[in-house]
Amino acid sequence: FAYGGGALHEEELETGLAEGYLVQIEALPPSVEWGWMAEFATSVEDTRLRERLQVALDGRGAFGRFKNVLAQRPDERARWFTFRDERLRAAMLKWLAEHDIEPSTPRKPLPPCVR
């Protein structure tokens, strides 16, 4: 954990969480991103690609299969990352609002995700 530019020791972290000046951020459950992938797949105009993405989402290994299908279509892959970035931003803003935290920096485009 980092806070104010420096790393926190475990005791400082526990104190900050207990006193409420630090808030733990939980990762989004995989089901949320899976839902985004399913939503994205339905938005794909190319029928063949849409069907391949929907098949890729079935069962274990869906994230990897989805990524592999999109790797063959750089245009749709780029559109996926834009789609996902928009949903991540919305999820972040919702989380901040739920915790009564005002964003401290002006809204800027998200940097490209590590792809």
Residue pairs with C-beta under 8 A, 6 or more apart in sequence:
1 7
1 8
1 13
1 22
2 8
3 12
3 16
3 22
8 16
13 22
16 22
17 23
17 24
23 99
23 101
25 95
28 91
30 63
32 91
33 63
33 84
34 57
34 62
34 63
36 83
36 84
36 87
37 53
37 57
37 62
37 63
37 66
38 54
38 57
40 53
40 79
40 80
40 83
40 84
41 50
41 53
41 54
41 57
41 66
42 50
42 54
43 83
44 50
44 53
44 76
46 73
46 76
49 69
49 73
49 76
52 69
53 66
53 69
53 70
56 62
56 65
56 66
56 68
56 69
57 65
57 66
70 76
70 77
70 80
71 77
77 115
81 112
81 113
81 115
84 113
85 110
85 112
85 113
88 110
89 110
93 103
96 102
96 103
